[in-house]
């Protein structure tokens, strides 16, 4: 399963955890994705959408 928003294309990024001794460990920061039912071209589909797109109302809820 890919962690990509189907509306805006937001995906995971690389980030560094920095310890007290300044050792850097890279890890992934995932977007906050929710599965919602949306109307796309007149049909109802279940899609993964980030919470910023949900709050902005960038799609029509079913």
Phi and psi in radians as a Rosetta constraint file:
Dihedral C 1 N 2 CA 2 C 2 CIRCULARHARMONIC -1.507 0.35
Dihedral N 2 CA 2 C 2 N 3 CIRCULARHARMONIC 2.544 0.35
Dihedral C 2 N 3 CA 3 C 3 CIRCULARHARMONIC -1.751 0.35
Dihedral N 3 CA 3 C 3 N 4 CIRCULARHARMONIC 1.201 0.35
Dihedral C 3 N 4 CA 4 C 4 CIRCULARHARMONIC -2.288 0.35
Dihedral N 4 CA 4 C 4 N 5 CIRCULARHARMONIC 2.337 0.35
Dihedral C 4 N 5 CA 5 C 5 CIRCULARHARMONIC -1.224 0.35
Dihedral N 5 CA 5 C 5 N 6 CIRCULARHARMONIC 2.300 0.35
Dihedral C 5 N 6 CA 6 C 6 CIRCULARHARMONIC -1.421 0.35
Dihedral N 6 CA 6 C 6 N 7 CIRCULARHARMONIC -0.101 0.35
Dihedral C 6 N 7 CA 7 C 7 CIRCULARHARMONIC -1.786 0.35
Dihedral N 7 CA 7 C 7 N 8 CIRCULARHARMONIC -0.969 0.35
Dihedral C 7 N 8 CA 8 C 8 CIRCULARHARMONIC -1.741 0.35
Dihedral N 8 CA 8 C 8 N 9 CIRCULARHARMONIC -0.234 0.35
Dihedral C 8 N 9 CA 9 C 9 CIRCULARHARMONIC 1.454 0.35
Dihedral N 9 CA 9 C 9 N 10 CIRCULARHARMONIC 0.248 0.35
Dihedral C 9 N 10 CA 10 C 10 CIRCULARHARMONIC -1.136 0.35
Dihedral N 10 CA 10 C 10 N 11 CIRCULARHARMONIC 2.362 0.35
Dihedral C 10 N 11 CA 11 C 11 CIRCULARHARMONIC -2.409 0.35
Dihedral N 11 CA 11 C 11 N 12 CIRCULARHARMONIC -3.100 0.35
Dihedral C 11 N 12 CA 12 C 12 CIRCULARHARMONIC -1.234 0.35
Dihedral N 12 CA 12 C 12 N 13 CIRCULARHARMONIC 2.695 0.35
Dihedral C 12 N 13 CA 13 C 13 CIRCULARHARMONIC -2.206 0.35
Dihedral N 13 CA 13 C 13 N 14 CIRCULARHARMONIC 2.772 0.35
Dihedral C 13 N 14 CA 14 C 14 CIRCULARHARMONIC -1.520 0.35
Dihedral N 14 CA 14 C 14 N 15 CIRCULARHARMONIC 2.426 0.35
Dihedral C 14 N 15 CA 15 C 15 CIRCULARHARMONIC -2.450 0.35
Dihedral N 15 CA 15 C 15 N 16 CIRCULARHARMONIC 2.892 0.35
Dihedral C 15 N 16 CA 16 C 16 CIRCULARHARMONIC -2.063 0.35
Dihedral N 16 CA 16 C 16 N 17 CIRCULARHARMONIC 2.232 0.35
Dihedral C 16 N 17 CA 17 C 17 CIRCULARHARMONIC -1.504 0.35
Dihedral N 17 CA 17 C 17 N 18 CIRCULARHARMONIC 2.232 0.35
Dihedral C 17 N 18 CA 18 C 18 CIRCULARHARMONIC -1.955 0.35
Dihedral N 18 CA 18 C 18 N 19 CIRCULARHARMONIC 2.103 0.35
Dihedral C 18 N 19 CA 19 C 19 CIRCULARHARMONIC -1.423 0.35
Dihedral N 19 CA 19 C 19 N 20 CIRCULARHARMONIC 3.132 0.35
Dihedral C 19 N 20 CA 20 C 20 CIRCULARHARMONIC -1.084 0.35
Dihedral N 20 CA 20 C 20 N 21 CIRCULARHARMONIC -0.582 0.35
Dihedral C 20 N 21 CA 21 C 21 CIRCULARHARMONIC -1.543 0.35
Dihedral N 21 CA 21 C 21 N 22 CIRCULARHARMONIC 0.174 0.35
Dihedral C 21 N 22 CA 22 C 22 CIRCULARHARMONIC 1.120 0.35
Dihedral N 22 CA 22 C 22 N 23 CIRCULARHARMONIC 0.499 0.35
Dihedral C 22 N 23 CA 23 C 23 CIRCULARHARMONIC -1.365 0.35
Dihedral N 23 CA 23 C 23 N 24 CIRCULARHARMONIC 2.402 0.35
Dihedral C 23 N 24 CA 24 C 24 CIRCULARHARMONIC -1.865 0.35
Dihedral N 24 CA 24 C 24 N 25 CIRCULARHARMONIC 2.220 0.35
Dihedral C 24 N 25 CA 25 C 25 CIRCULARHARMONIC -2.035 0.35
Dihedral N 25 CA 25 C 25 N 26 CIRCULARHARMONIC 2.147 0.35
Dihedral C 25 N 26 CA 26 C 26 CIRCULARHARMONIC -1.447 0.35
Dihedral N 26 CA 26 C 26 N 27 CIRCULARHARMONIC 2.511 0.35
Dihedral C 26 N 27 CA 27 C 27 CIRCULARHARMONIC -2.596 0.35
Dihedral N 27 CA 27 C 27 N 28 CIRCULARHARMONIC 2.992 0.35
Dihedral C 27 N 28 CA 28 C 28 CIRCULARHARMONIC -1.770 0.35
Dihedral N 28 CA 28 C 28 N 29 CIRCULARHARMONIC 2.409 0.35
Dihedral C 28 N 29 CA 29 C 29 CIRCULARHARMONIC -1.825 0.35
Dihedral N 29 CA 29 C 29 N 30 CIRCULARHARMONIC 2.069 0.35
Dihedral C 29 N 30 CA 30 C 30 CIRCULARHARMONIC -1.604 0.35
Dihedral N 30 CA 30 C 30 N 31 CIRCULARHARMONIC 2.565 0.35
Dihedral C 30 N 31 CA 31 C 31 CIRCULARHARMONIC -1.285 0.35
Dihedral N 31 CA 31 C 31 N 32 CIRCULARHARMONIC 2.733 0.35
Dihedral C 31 N 32 CA 32 C 32 CIRCULARHARMONIC -1.457 0.35
Dihedral N 32 CA 32 C 32 N 33 CIRCULARHARMONIC 1.632 0.35
Dihedral C 32 N 33 CA 33 C 33 CIRCULARHARMONIC -1.756 0.35
Dihedral N 33 CA 33 C 33 N 34 CIRCULARHARMONIC 2.461 0.35
Dihedral C 33 N 34 CA 34 C 34 CIRCULARHARMONIC -2.194 0.35
Dihedral N 34 CA 34 C 34 N 35 CIRCULARHARMONIC 2.527 0.35
Dihedral C 34 N 35 CA 35 C 35 CIRCULARHARMONIC -1.575 0.35
Dihedral N 35 CA 35 C 35 N 36 CIRCULARHARMONIC 2.200 0.35
Dihedral C 35 N 36 CA 36 C 36 CIRCULARHARMONIC -2.334 0.35
Dihedral N 36 CA 36 C 36 N 37 CIRCULARHARMONIC 2.727 0.35
Dihedral C 36 N 37 CA 37 C 37 CIRCULARHARMONIC -1.622 0.35
Dihedral N 37 CA 37 C 37 N 38 CIRCULARHARMONIC 2.197 0.35
Dihedral C 37 N 38 CA 38 C 38 CIRCULARHARMONIC -2.326 0.35
Dihedral N 38 CA 38 C 38 N 39 CIRCULARHARMONIC 2.631 0.35
Dihedral C 38 N 39 CA 39 C 39 CIRCULARHARMONIC -1.505 0.35
Dihedral N 39 CA 39 C 39 N 40 CIRCULARHARMONIC 2.076 0.35
Dihedral C 39 N 40 CA 40 C 40 CIRCULARHARMONIC -2.217 0.35
Dihedral N 40 CA 40 C 40 N 41 CIRCULARHARMONIC 2.024 0.35
Dihedral C 40 N 41 CA 41 C 41 CIRCULARHARMONIC 0.957 0.35
Dihedral N 41 CA 41 C 41 N 42 CIRCULARHARMONIC 0.676 0.35
Dihedral C 41 N 42 CA 42 C 42 CIRCULARHARMONIC 1.500 0.35
Dihedral N 42 CA 42 C 42 N 43 CIRCULARHARMONIC -0.173 0.35
Dihedral C 42 N 43 CA 43 C 43 CIRCULARHARMONIC -1.942 0.35
Dihedral N 43 CA 43 C 43 N 44 CIRCULARHARMONIC 2.670 0.35
Dihedral C 43 N 44 CA 44 C 44 CIRCULARHARMONIC -1.617 0.35
Dihedral N 44 CA 44 C 44 N 45 CIRCULARHARMONIC 2.200 0.35
Dihedral C 44 N 45 CA 45 C 45 CIRCULARHARMONIC -2.309 0.35
Dihedral N 45 CA 45 C 45 N 46 CIRCULARHARMONIC 2.656 0.35
Dihedral C 45 N 46 CA 46 C 46 CIRCULARHARMONIC -1.640 0.35
Dihedral N 46 CA 46 C 46 N 47 CIRCULARHARMONIC 2.129 0.35
Dihedral C 46 N 47 CA 47 C 47 CIRCULARHARMONIC -2.278 0.35
Dihedral N 47 CA 47 C 47 N 48 CIRCULARHARMONIC 2.808 0.35
Dihedral C 47 N 48 CA 48 C 48 CIRCULARHARMONIC -1.666 0.35
Dihedral N 48 CA 48 C 48 N 49 CIRCULARHARMONIC 2.172 0.35
Dihedral C 48 N 49 CA 49 C 49 CIRCULARHARMONIC -2.299 0.35
Dihedral N 49 CA 49 C 49 N 50 CIRCULARHARMONIC 2.435 0.35
Dihedral C 49 N 50 CA 50 C 50 CIRCULARHARMONIC -1.317 0.35
Dihedral N 50 CA 50 C 50 N 51 CIRCULARHARMONIC 2.765 0.35
Dihedral C 50 N 51 CA 51 C 51 CIRCULARHARMONIC -1.195 0.35
Dihedral N 51 CA 51 C 51 N 52 CIRCULARHARMONIC -0.467 0.35
Dihedral C 51 N 52 CA 52 C 52 CIRCULARHARMONIC -1.197 0.35
Dihedral N 52 CA 52 C 52 N 53 CIRCULARHARMONIC -0.586 0.35
Dihedral C 52 N 53 CA 53 C 53 CIRCULARHARMONIC -1.262 0.35
Dihedral N 53 CA 53 C 53 N 54 CIRCULARHARMONIC -0.599 0.35
Dihedral C 53 N 54 CA 54 C 54 CIRCULARHARMONIC -1.137 0.35
Dihedral N 54 CA 54 C 54 N 55 CIRCULARHARMONIC -0.791 0.35
Dihedral C 54 N 55 CA 55 C 55 CIRCULARHARMONIC -1.159 0.35
Dihedral N 55 CA 55 C 55 N 56 CIRCULARHARMONIC -0.620 0.35
Dihedral C 55 N 56 CA 56 C 56 CIRCULARHARMONIC -1.359 0.35
Dihedral N 56 CA 56 C 56 N 57 CIRCULARHARMONIC -0.245 0.35
Dihedral C 56 N 57 CA 57 C 57 CIRCULARHARMONIC 1.232 0.35
Dihedral N 57 CA 57 C 57 N 58 CIRCULARHARMONIC 0.740 0.35
Dihedral C 57 N 58 CA 58 C 58 CIRCULARHARMONIC -1.421 0.35
Dihedral N 58 CA 58 C 58 N 59 CIRCULARHARMONIC 0.009 0.35
Dihedral C 58 N 59 CA 59 C 59 CIRCULARHARMONIC -2.501 0.35
Dihedral N 59 CA 59 C 59 N 60 CIRCULARHARMONIC 2.890 0.35
Dihedral C 59 N 60 CA 60 C 60 CIRCULARHARMONIC -1.715 0.35
Dihedral N 60 CA 60 C 60 N 61 CIRCULARHARMONIC 2.116 0.35
Dihedral C 60 N 61 CA 61 C 61 CIRCULARHARMONIC -1.280 0.35
Dihedral N 61 CA 61 C 61 N 62 CIRCULARHARMONIC 2.582 0.35
